[in-house]
Amino acid sequence: MNRISLNNVDLHYHSAAFKERSLKSLLAGVVTGKKVRQGQIHHIHALKGISVEIKAGERVGLLGHNGAGKSTFLKMVAGLYPISGGERIVEGRIRSLFDLSLGFEPDASGRENILYRGLLLGMSPKKMREIEDEVVRFADLGEFIDYPIKTYSAGMQVRLAFAVSTAVEGDVLLLDEVIGAGDAAFIVKAQNRIRALIEKSEILVLASHDFASLKSICDRGLVFHRGEIVFDGGVEASIAQYKRVNGLA
């Protein structure tokens, strides 16, 4: 049985925050041995005491302002962020759609990067060879598919990454708001592809600020605030609670 079971999960990480005005000036200090006096290490408690059960058949929306913990929650469920405490159980094949730029080799061609990104997503070389033609057709990059990725525009990279990431279905589908690049025709194709993935998935967890999408897709909502789940209920009630928590009601 596919499920997500989280019991009192905490997630901590450390972030170095610098007042340097650019990465270039920061790196220059490292190269010259100059001490970065303005740097500090910030301890961040990103997720706090998260306990939730999501069962097969559920469509769950995540609500919260930027920085509330939605994306961190998705990446923790996907196994990208190790938990600091508690228990995380995820049963089922995970397919996630976020960090679309991750896993590209700039000097390799688009076709070669289909294989590289597929391996990063846990697919086998044999599987990638089987779906390569379909990925190429969906991305619709023409002759650029055999050009180095470093020659691609941001929109072209998103098209290729999306085509690869959605080529294989999963039991547990994790979605962040990622489709914002490409021409109108591609956006329509992407939306149709996502709908098909949602219909075939056993569990959907969707982070979004689009209330209309949440209402049309999800039946349950989790409201995040400062790394905690402050409400768990029906999607309409969750939207109302999100507005109250953030002073929008």
C-alpha positions, 0 to 999 in steps of 0.5 A: 500500500502506497503511503507517506507516514511522518511522525514528529519529523524535524529538519535542521540545517546551517546557512552561511549568510554574508553581507558581501554584495556579490559572489565575485567579491566573496570568492576574491576574499577566499582566493586572497586569504582575506578574512570574511569578517561579516560572515555568520552561520545561521542555524535554521530549524526548517521543519518542526514536529511534522506528523502527518499520514497521507494514504493512497488515493489522496490529493493533498495541497500545501499552502503557506507563504514563501519560506513557510516550509512547503518546498522543504517538506516536498524535498524531505518527503522525496528523500533529498533532505535528511531529517534531523529527528522523528520518523519518515516512511514513504512507500511507493515509487516517488516521482518529483517535479522540482529543481528542473535545472538540476543534473545538466552537464553544460558541455554535453548535448541535449540528447546526452543530458537525457541519459544523465538526468534520467540516471539522476532520477533513478532510471536505468540506462536501458529505460532511458534508451527506450524513452529517448525518442519520446522525450525528444519529441515532447521537448521539441527542440529541433536540431538543438537536441544535439547541441551543448546545453550551454547554448540553450536558453532558460526556456529550452532547458526547462522544456528538456528537463520537464520532458525527461522528468515526466517521462516515467510515472510514479506512485507518489507524485510531488509537485512544486510550481515549476512550469513558467517557461516556454511558449504557450503551446508548450505550456499547454502540453506541459499542463496536459502531461501533468494532468495525466501524471496526476490521474495515474498517481496513487498519491499527489502532494502539490505545493501551490499559491494558485487557489483555483488549481488547489480547489480543482485538483486537491481534496485536502490541504496542509497549511504551513507557517514557520516550518510547522503544520498549523492546519490539516483539513479539507482544501476549502477550509485550508485556504480559509485558514491560510488567509487567516494565518497570513492576515488576508481574510 
